[in-house]
Amino acid sequence: MEKVKVFYDRQGNTLTVWFDNPQDDYICEETSDEVILMKDQSGQVIGFEKLN
């Protein structure tokens, strides 16, 4: 497993957390509470983004 990567975008006021390589292909799924899940091709969550 790679290191967890955390990014905060001050302008967009978003927090993005990656559990895997953000360069890999992924799909996004929006959930309730302004959270977006990033999933790999097998459907495993590899990151998320919290919108504010």
CHARMM-style PDB file with segment names, atoms N, HN, CA, C and O in Angstrom:
ATOM      1  N   MET     1       0.844  -1.186   0.000  1.00  0.00      PROA
ATOM      2  CA  MET     1       0.000   0.000   0.000  1.00  0.00      PROA
ATOM      3  C   MET     1       0.886   1.245   0.000  1.00  0.00      PROA
ATOM      4  O   MET     1       1.895   1.313   0.702  1.00  0.00      PROA
ATOM      5  N   GLU     2       0.492   2.204  -0.787  1.00  0.00      PROA
ATOM      6  HN  GLU     2      -0.328   2.149  -1.357  1.00  0.00      PROA
ATOM      7  CA  GLU     2       1.229   3.460  -0.850  1.00  0.00      PROA
ATOM      8  C   GLU     2       0.864   4.343   0.341  1.00  0.00      PROA
ATOM      9  O   GLU     2      -0.071   4.051   1.086  1.00  0.00      PROA
ATOM     10  N   LYS     3       1.608   5.410   0.501  1.00  0.00      PROA
ATOM     11  HN  LYS     3       2.367   5.647  -0.105  1.00  0.00      PROA
ATOM     12  CA  LYS     3       1.311   6.370   1.557  1.00  0.00      PROA
ATOM     13  C   LYS     3       0.018   7.100   1.241  1.00  0.00      PROA
ATOM     14  O   LYS     3      -0.327   7.307   0.078  1.00  0.00      PROA
ATOM     15  N   VAL     4      -0.686   7.486   2.286  1.00  0.00      PROA
ATOM     16  HN  VAL     4      -0.406   7.318   3.231  1.00  0.00      PROA
ATOM     17  CA  VAL     4      -1.900   8.282   2.124  1.00  0.00      PROA
ATOM     18  C   VAL     4      -1.481   9.691   1.716  1.00  0.00      PROA
ATOM     19  O   VAL     4      -0.554  10.263   2.289  1.00  0.00      PROA
ATOM     20  N   LYS     5      -2.172  10.244   0.720  1.00  0.00      PROA
ATOM     21  HN  LYS     5      -2.925   9.779   0.254  1.00  0.00      PROA
ATOM     22  CA  LYS     5      -1.889  11.600   0.245  1.00  0.00      PROA
ATOM     23  C   LYS     5      -3.100  12.476   0.558  1.00  0.00      PROA
ATOM     24  O   LYS     5      -4.235  12.109   0.255  1.00  0.00      PROA
ATOM     25  N   VAL     6      -2.853  13.627   1.162  1.00  0.00      PROA
ATOM     26  HN  VAL     6      -1.931  13.925   1.408  1.00  0.00      PROA
ATOM     27  CA  VAL     6      -3.920  14.542   1.552  1.00  0.00      PROA
ATOM     28  C   VAL     6      -3.660  15.891   0.898  1.00  0.00      PROA
ATOM     29  O   VAL     6      -2.558  16.434   0.978  1.00  0.00      PROA
ATOM     30  N   PHE     7      -4.697  16.423   0.248  1.00  0.00      PROA
ATOM     31  HN  PHE     7      -5.592  15.982   0.184  1.00  0.00      PROA
ATOM     32  CA  PHE     7      -4.602  17.723  -0.418  1.00  0.00      PROA
ATOM     33  C   PHE     7      -5.761  18.606   0.046  1.00  0.00      PROA
ATOM     34  O   PHE     7      -6.911  18.168   0.089  1.00  0.00      PROA
ATOM     35  N   TYR     8      -5.443  19.850   0.392  1.00  0.00      PROA
ATOM     36  HN  TYR     8      -4.509  20.206   0.358  1.00  0.00      PROA
ATOM     37  CA  TYR     8      -6.478  20.824   0.730  1.00  0.00      PROA
ATOM     38  C   TYR     8      -6.422  21.948  -0.292  1.00  0.00      PROA
ATOM     39  O   TYR     8      -5.372  22.554  -0.507  1.00  0.00      PROA
ATOM     40  N   ASP     9      -7.554  22.220  -0.918  1.00  0.00      PROA
ATOM     41  HN  ASP     9      -8.407  21.727  -0.743  1.00  0.00      PROA
ATOM     42  CA  ASP     9      -7.656  23.296  -1.901  1.00  0.00      PROA
ATOM     43  C   ASP     9      -8.362  24.469  -1.230  1.00  0.00      PROA
ATOM     44  O   ASP     9      -9.577  24.443  -1.030  1.00  0.00      PROA
ATOM     45  N   ARG    10      -7.588  25.498  -0.882  1.00  0.00      PROA
ATOM     46  HN  ARG    10      -6.602  25.519  -1.044  1.00  0.00      PROA
ATOM     47  CA  ARG    10      -8.154  26.662  -0.198  1.00  0.00      PROA
ATOM     48  C   ARG    10      -9.186  27.388  -1.051  1.00  0.00      PROA
ATOM     49  O   ARG    10     -10.235  27.803  -0.556  1.00  0.00      PROA
ATOM     50  N   GLN    11      -8.883  27.537  -2.320  1.00  0.00      PROA
ATOM     51  HN  GLN    11      -8.032  27.200  -2.722  1.00  0.00      PROA
ATOM     52  CA  GLN    11      -9.785  28.274  -3.203  1.00  0.00      PROA
ATOM     53  C   GLN    11     -11.108  27.526  -3.370  1.00  0.00      PROA
ATOM     54  O   GLN    11     -12.176  28.132  -3.286  1.00  0.00      PROA
ATOM     55  N   GLY    12     -11.043  26.238  -3.601  1.00  0.00      PROA
ATOM     56  HN  GLY    12     -10.175  25.746  -3.669  1.00  0.00      PROA
ATOM     57  CA  GLY    12     -12.254  25.436  -3.774  1.00  0.00      PROA
ATOM     58  C   GLY    12     -12.842  24.945  -2.467  1.00  0.00      PROA
ATOM     59  O   GLY    12     -13.955  24.420  -2.442  1.00  0.00      PROA
ATOM     60  N   ASN    13     -12.090  25.114  -1.363  1.00  0.00      PROA
ATOM     61  HN  ASN    13     -11.186  25.540  -1.383  1.00  0.00      PROA
ATOM     62  CA  ASN    13     -12.493  24.665  -0.036  1.00  0.00      PROA
ATOM     63  C   ASN    13     -12.856  23.180  -0.048  1.00  0.00      PROA
ATOM     64  O   ASN    13     -13.909  22.779   0.446  1.00  0.00      PROA
ATOM     65  N   THR    14     -11.959  22.371  -0.625  1.00  0.00      PROA
ATOM     66  HN  THR    14     -11.103  22.697  -1.027  1.00  0.00      PROA
ATOM     67  CA  THR    14     -12.171  20.928  -0.682  1.00  0.00      PROA
ATOM     68  C   THR    14     -10.987  20.205  -0.047  1.00  0.00      PROA
ATOM     69  O   THR    14      -9.858  20.695  -0.058  1.00  0.00      PROA
ATOM     70  N   LEU    15     -11.269  19.043   0.500  1.00  0.00      PROA
ATOM     71  HN  LEU    15     -12.187  18.644   0.509  1.00  0.00      PROA
ATOM     72  CA  LEU    15     -10.247  18.175   1.065  1.00  0.00      PROA
ATOM     73  C   LEU    15     -10.267  16.875   0.277  1.00  0.00      PROA
ATOM     74  O   LEU    15     -11.310  16.228   0.170  1.00  0.00      PROA
ATOM     75  N   THR    16      -9.119  16.486  -0.278  1.00  0.00      PROA
ATOM     76  HN  THR    16      -8.273  17.011  -0.191  1.00  0.00      PROA
ATOM     77  CA  THR    16      -9.019  15.261  -1.066  1.00  0.00      PROA
ATOM     78  C   THR    16      -8.010  14.332  -0.408  1.00  0.00      PROA
ATOM     79  O   THR    16      -6.897  14.743  -0.079  1.00  0.00      PROA
ATOM     80  N   VAL    17      -8.407  13.070  -0.217  1.00  0.00      PROA
ATOM     81  HN  VAL    17      -9.311  12.736  -0.484  1.00  0.00      PROA
ATOM     82  CA  VAL    17      -7.552  12.063   0.408  1.00  0.00      PROA
ATOM     83  C   VAL    17      -7.442  10.878  -0.537  1.00  0.00      PROA
ATOM     84  O   VAL    17      -8.450  10.358  -1.016  1.00  0.00      PROA
ATOM     85  N   TRP    18      -6.203  10.451  -0.804  1.00  0.00      PROA
ATOM     86  HN  TRP    18      -5.384  10.873  -0.415  1.00  0.00      PROA
ATOM     87  CA  TRP    18      -5.943   9.296  -1.671  1.00  0.00      PROA
ATOM     88  C   TRP    18      -5.298   8.192  -0.855  1.00  0.00      PROA
ATOM     89  O   TRP    18      -4.347   8.438  -0.113  1.00  0.00      PROA
ATOM     90  N   PHE    19      -5.813   6.969  -0.990  1.00  0.00      PROA
ATOM     91  HN  PHE    19      -6.586   6.770  -1.593  1.00  0.00      PROA
ATOM     92  CA  PHE    19      -5.225   5.791  -0.361  1.00  0.00      PROA
ATOM     93  C   PHE    19      -4.370   5.027  -1.356  1.00  0.00      PROA
ATOM     94  O   PHE    19      -3.645   4.108  -0.973  1.00  0.00      PROA
ATOM     95  N   ASP    20      -4.444   5.391  -2.611  1.00  0.00      PROA
ATOM     96  HN  ASP    20      -5.033   6.137  -2.922  1.00  0.00      PROA
ATOM     97  CA  ASP    20      -3.709   4.732  -3.689  1.00  0.00      PROA
ATOM     98  C   ASP    20      -3.179   5.814  -4.622  1.00  0.00      PROA
ATOM     99  O   ASP    20      -3.340   7.002  -4.342  1.00  0.00      PROA
ATOM    100  N   ASN    21      -2.567   5.431  -5.697  1.00  0.00      PROA
ATOM    101  HN  ASN    21      -2.437   4.466  -5.925  1.00  0.00      PROA
ATOM    102  CA  ASN    21      -1.955   6.366  -6.631  1.00  0.00      PROA
ATOM    103  C   ASN    21      -3.021   7.196  -7.353  1.00  0.00      PROA
ATOM    104  O   ASN    21      -3.854   6.630  -8.061  1.00  0.00      PROA
ATOM    105  N   PRO    22      -3.017   8.522  -7.191  1.00  0.00      PROA
ATOM    106  CA  PRO    22      -4.007   9.362  -7.874  1.00  0.00      PROA
ATOM    107  C   PRO    22      -3.827   9.402  -9.389  1.00  0.00      PROA
ATOM    108  O   PRO    22      -4.704   9.892 -10.100  1.00  0.00      PROA
ATOM    109  N   GLN    23      -2.708   8.897  -9.887  1.00  0.00      PROA
ATOM    110  HN  GLN    23      -1.995   8.500  -9.309  1.00  0.00      PROA
ATOM    111  CA  GLN    23      -2.469   8.854 -11.329  1.00  0.00      PROA
ATOM    112  C   GLN    23      -3.192   7.688 -12.000  1.00  0.00      PROA
ATOM    113  O   GLN    23      -3.369   7.694 -13.218  1.00  0.00      PROA
ATOM    114  N   ASP    24      -3.613   6.684 -11.219  1.00  0.00      PROA
ATOM    115  HN  ASP    24      -3.469   6.679 -10.229  1.00  0.00      PROA
ATOM    116  CA  ASP    24      -4.316   5.523 -11.777  1.00  0.00      PROA
ATOM    117  C   ASP    24      -5.712   5.914 -12.254  1.00  0.00      PROA
ATOM    118  O   ASP    24      -6.273   6.915 -11.808  1.00  0.00      PROA
ATOM    119  N   ASP    25      -6.263   5.115 -13.161  1.00  0.00      PROA
ATOM    120  HN  ASP    25      -5.807   4.302 -13.523  1.00  0.00      PROA
ATOM    121  CA  ASP    25      -7.629   5.352 -13.632  1.00  0.00      PROA
ATOM    122  C   ASP    25      -8.612   5.140 -12.491  1.00  0.00      PROA
ATOM    123  O   ASP    25      -8.451   4.221 -11.687  1.00  0.00      PROA
ATOM    124  N   TYR    26      -9.622   5.985 -12.422  1.00  0.00      PROA
ATOM    125  HN  TYR    26      -9.753   6.731 -13.075  1.00  0.00      PROA
ATOM    126  CA  TYR    26     -10.639   5.840 -11.385  1.00  0.00      PROA
ATOM    127  C   TYR    26     -11.957   6.401 -11.881  1.00  0.00      PROA
ATOM    128  O   TYR    26     -12.012   7.133 -12.869  1.00  0.00      PROA
ATOM    129  N   ILE    27     -13.017   6.041 -11.173  1.00  0.00      PROA
ATOM    130  HN  ILE    27     -12.972   5.446 -10.370  1.00  0.00      PROA
ATOM    131  CA  ILE    27     -14.344   6.583 -11.444  1.00  0.00      PROA
ATOM    132  C   ILE    27     -14.826   7.266 -10.170  1.00  0.00      PROA
ATOM    133  O   ILE    27     -14.397   6.909  -9.072  1.00  0.00      PROA
ATOM    134  N   CYS    28     -15.704   8.234 -10.309  1.00  0.00      PROA
ATOM    135  HN  CYS    28     -16.052   8.524 -11.201  1.00  0.00      PROA
ATOM    136  CA  CYS    28     -16.208   8.982  -9.164  1.00  0.00      PROA
ATOM    137  C   CYS    28     -17.666   8.641  -8.909  1.00  0.00      PROA
ATOM    138  O   CYS    28     -18.449   8.414  -9.832  1.00  0.00      PROA
ATOM    139  N   GLU    29     -18.006   8.613  -7.627  1.00  0.00      PROA
ATOM    140  HN  GLU    29     -17.370   8.797  -6.877  1.00  0.00      PROA
ATOM    141  CA  GLU    29     -19.384   8.370  -7.215  1.00  0.00      PROA
ATOM    142  C   GLU    29     -19.729   9.381  -6.133  1.00  0.00      PROA
ATOM    143  O   GLU    29     -19.109   9.396  -5.070  1.00  0.00      PROA
ATOM    144  N   GLU    30     -20.719  10.224  -6.404  1.00  0.00      PROA
ATOM    145  HN  GLU    30     -21.223  10.211  -7.268  1.00  0.00      PROA
ATOM    146  CA  GLU    30     -21.120  11.227  -5.427  1.00  0.00      PROA
ATOM    147  C   GLU    30     -22.065  10.598  -4.419  1.00  0.00      PROA
ATOM    148  O   GLU    30     -23.006   9.894  -4.787  1.00  0.00      PROA
ATOM    149  N   THR    31     -21.809  10.857  -3.150  1.00  0.00      PROA
ATOM    150  HN  THR    31     -21.045  11.429  -2.851  1.00  0.00      PROA
ATOM    151  CA  THR    31     -22.657  10.346  -2.079  1.00  0.00      PROA
ATOM    152  C   THR    31     -23.348  11.527  -1.415  1.00  0.00      PROA
ATOM    153  O   THR    31     -23.197  12.669  -1.849  1.00  0.00      PROA
ATOM    154  N   SER    32     -24.091  11.251  -0.380  1.00  0.00      PROA
ATOM    155  HN  SER    32     -24.213  10.323  -0.028  1.00  0.00      PROA
ATOM    156  CA  SER    32     -24.719  12.339   0.364  1.00  0.00      PROA
ATOM    157  C   SER    32     -23.648  13.096   1.150  1.00  0.00      PROA
ATOM    158  O   SER    32     -22.494  12.671   1.199  1.00  0.00      PROA
ATOM    159  N   ASP    33     -24.021  14.183   1.746  1.00  0.00      PROA
ATOM    160  HN  ASP    33     -24.958  14.528   1.706  1.00  0.00      PROA
ATOM    161  CA  ASP    33     -23.122  14.991   2.575  1.00  0.00      PROA
ATOM    162  C   ASP    33     -21.922  15.542   1.813  1.00  0.00      PROA
ATOM    163  O   ASP    33     -20.859  15.745   2.400  1.00  0.00      PROA
ATOM    164  N   GLU    34     -22.078  15.785   0.521  1.00  0.00      PROA
ATOM    165  HN  GLU    34     -22.941  15.620   0.044  1.00  0.00      PROA
ATOM    166  CA  GLU    34     -21.046  16.415  -0.302  1.00  0.00      PROA
ATOM    167  C   GLU    34     -19.711  15.672  -0.262  1.00  0.00      PROA
ATOM    168  O   GLU    34     -18.650  16.286  -0.140  1.00  0.00      PROA
ATOM    169  N   VAL    35     -19.778  14.358  -0.366  1.00  0.00      PROA
ATOM    170  HN  VAL    35     -20.640  13.860  -0.465  1.00  0.00      PROA
ATOM    171  CA  VAL    35     -18.582  13.519  -0.416  1.00  0.00      PROA
ATOM    172  C   VAL    35     -18.553  12.800  -1.756  1.00  0.00      PROA
ATOM    173  O   VAL    35     -19.566  12.254  -2.195  1.00  0.00      PROA
ATOM    174  N   ILE    36     -17.399  12.799  -2.404  1.00  0.00      PROA
ATOM    175  HN  ILE    36     -16.577  13.243  -2.047  1.00  0.00      PROA
ATOM    176  CA  ILE    36     -17.216  12.083  -3.665  1.00  0.00      PROA
ATOM    177  C   ILE    36     -16.204  10.970  -3.424  1.00  0.00      PROA
ATOM    178  O   ILE    36     -15.100  11.215  -2.939  1.00  0.00      PROA
ATOM    179  N   LEU    37     -16.592   9.745  -3.769  1.00  0.00      PROA
ATOM    180  HN  LEU    37     -17.489   9.546  -4.163  1.00  0.00      PROA
ATOM    181  CA  LEU    37     -15.695   8.601  -3.637  1.00  0.00      PROA
ATOM    182  C   LEU    37     -15.004   8.353  -4.964  1.00  0.00      PROA
ATOM    183  O   LEU    37     -15.648   8.365  -6.013  1.00  0.00      PROA
ATOM    184  N   MET    38     -13.702   8.127  -4.927  1.00  0.00      PROA
ATOM    185  HN  MET    38     -13.179   8.117  -4.074  1.00  0.00      PROA
ATOM    186  CA  MET    38     -12.959   7.736  -6.108  1.00  0.00      PROA
ATOM    187  C   MET    38     -12.703   6.238  -5.994  1.00  0.00      PROA
ATOM    188  O   MET    38     -12.161   5.762  -4.997  1.00  0.00      PROA
ATOM    189  N   LYS    39     -13.106   5.494  -7.042  1.00  0.00      PROA
ATOM    190  HN  LYS    39     -13.547   5.881  -7.852  1.00  0.00      PROA
ATOM    191  CA  LYS    39     -12.987   4.035  -7.015  1.00  0.00      PROA
ATOM    192  C   LYS    39     -12.161   3.556  -8.194  1.00  0.00      PROA
ATOM    193  O   LYS    39     -12.186   4.144  -9.275  1.00  0.00      PROA
ATOM    194  N   ASP    40     -11.416   2.460  -7.960  1.00  0.00      PROA
ATOM    195  HN  ASP    40     -11.396   1.982  -7.082  1.00  0.00      PROA
ATOM    196  CA  ASP    40     -10.662   1.866  -9.063  1.00  0.00      PROA
ATOM    197  C   ASP    40     -11.607   1.041  -9.934  1.00  0.00      PROA
ATOM    198  O   ASP    40     -12.808   0.985  -9.672  1.00  0.00      PROA
ATOM    199  N   GLN    41     -11.071   0.412 -10.955  1.00  0.00      PROA
ATOM    200  HN  GLN    41     -10.095   0.457 -11.169  1.00  0.00      PROA
ATOM    201  CA  GLN    41     -11.901  -0.333 -11.910  1.00  0.00      PROA
ATOM    202  C   GLN    41     -12.643  -1.503 -11.272  1.00  0.00      PROA
ATOM    203  O   GLN    41     -13.672  -1.933 -11.791  1.00  0.00      PROA
ATOM    204  N   SER    42     -12.135  -2.026 -10.150  1.00  0.00      PROA
ATOM    205  HN  SER    42     -11.299  -1.676  -9.728  1.00  0.00      PROA
ATOM    206  CA  SER    42     -12.814  -3.138  -9.473  1.00  0.00      PROA
ATOM    207  C   SER    42     -13.850  -2.648  -8.466  1.00  0.00      PROA
ATOM    208  O   SER    42     -14.540  -3.458  -7.846  1.00  0.00      PROA
ATOM    209  N   GLY    43     -13.966  -1.323  -8.296  1.00  0.00      PROA
ATOM    210  HN  GLY    43     -13.406  -0.666  -8.799  1.00  0.00      PROA
ATOM    211  CA  GLY    43     -14.967  -0.760  -7.397  1.00  0.00      PROA
ATOM    212  C   GLY    43     -14.469  -0.484  -5.993  1.00  0.00      PROA
ATOM    213  O   GLY    43     -15.246  -0.068  -5.133  1.00  0.00      PROA
ATOM    214  N   GLN    44     -13.184  -0.708  -5.745  1.00  0.00      PROA
ATOM    215  HN  GLN    44     -12.554  -1.046  -6.443  1.00  0.00      PROA
ATOM    216  CA  GLN    44     -12.628  -0.456  -4.423  1.00  0.00      PROA
ATOM    217  C   GLN    44     -12.329   1.035  -4.270  1.00  0.00      PROA
ATOM    218  O   GLN    44     -11.792   1.665  -5.181  1.00  0.00      PROA
ATOM    219  N   VAL    45     -12.679   1.588  -3.116  1.00  0.00      PROA
ATOM    220  HN  VAL    45     -13.116   1.076  -2.376  1.00  0.00      PROA
ATOM    221  CA  VAL    45     -12.439   3.008  -2.856  1.00  0.00      PROA
ATOM    222  C   VAL    45     -10.939   3.242  -2.720  1.00  0.00      PROA
ATOM    223  O   VAL    45     -10.265   2.598  -1.916  1.00  0.00      PROA
ATOM    224  N   ILE    46     -10.431   4.174  -3.519  1.00  0.00      PROA
ATOM    225  HN  ILE    46     -10.978   4.697  -4.172  1.00  0.00      PROA
ATOM    226  CA  ILE    46      -9.008   4.518  -3.459  1.00  0.00      PROA
ATOM    227  C   ILE    46      -8.803   5.966  -3.019  1.00  0.00      PROA
ATOM    228  O   ILE    46      -7.669   6.437  -2.928  1.00  0.00      PROA
ATOM    229  N   GLY    47      -9.907   6.675  -2.746  1.00  0.00      PROA
ATOM    230  HN  GLY    47     -10.829   6.293  -2.820  1.00  0.00      PROA
ATOM    231  CA  GLY    47      -9.807   8.044  -2.273  1.00  0.00      PROA
ATOM    232  C   GLY    47     -11.182   8.663  -2.129  1.00  0.00      PROA
ATOM    233  O   GLY    47     -12.192   8.086  -2.531  1.00  0.00      PROA
ATOM    234  N   PHE    48     -11.196   9.866  -1.539  1.00  0.00      PROA
ATOM    235  HN  PHE    48     -10.376  10.335  -1.212  1.00  0.00      PROA
ATOM    236  CA  PHE    48     -12.454  10.600  -1.422  1.00  0.00      PROA
ATOM    237  C   PHE    48     -12.170  12.087  -1.414  1.00  0.00      PROA
ATOM    238  O   PHE    48     -11.055  12.532  -1.140  1.00  0.00      PROA
ATOM    239  N   GLU    49     -13.215  12.845  -1.724  1.00  0.00      PROA
ATOM    240  HN  GLU    49     -14.120  12.483  -1.946  1.00  0.00      PROA
ATOM    241  CA  GLU    49     -13.123  14.302  -1.701  1.00  0.00      PROA
ATOM    242  C   GLU    49     -14.312  14.835  -0.926  1.00  0.00      PROA
ATOM    243  O   GLU    49     -15.453  14.452  -1.187  1.00  0.00      PROA
ATOM    244  N   LYS    50     -14.048  15.722   0.030  1.00  0.00      PROA
ATOM    245  HN  LYS    50     -13.121  16.034   0.241  1.00  0.00      PROA
ATOM    246  CA  LYS    50     -15.095  16.357   0.829  1.00  0.00      PROA
ATOM    247  C   LYS    50     -15.263  17.775   0.323  1.00  0.00      PROA
ATOM    248  O   LYS    50     -14.318  18.563   0.335  1.00  0.00      PROA
ATOM    249  N   LEU    51     -16.463  18.099  -0.121  1.00  0.00      PROA
ATOM    250  HN  LEU    51     -17.231  17.459  -0.132  1.00  0.00      PROA
ATOM    251  CA  LEU    51     -16.775  19.434  -0.626  1.00  0.00      PROA
ATOM    252  C   LEU    51     -17.358  20.277   0.499  1.00  0.00      PROA
ATOM    253  O   LEU    51     -18.049  19.758   1.376  1.00  0.00      PROA
ATOM    254  N   ASN    52     -17.082  21.571   0.475  1.00  0.00      PROA
ATOM    255  HN  ASN    52     -16.521  21.993  -0.237  1.00  0.00      PROA
ATOM    256  CA  ASN    52     -17.673  22.480   1.470  1.00  0.00      PROA
ATOM    257  C   ASN    52     -18.267  23.670   0.799  1.00  0.00      PROA
ATOM    258  OT1 ASN    52     -18.812  24.549   1.467  1.00  0.00      PROA
TER     259      ASN     52
END
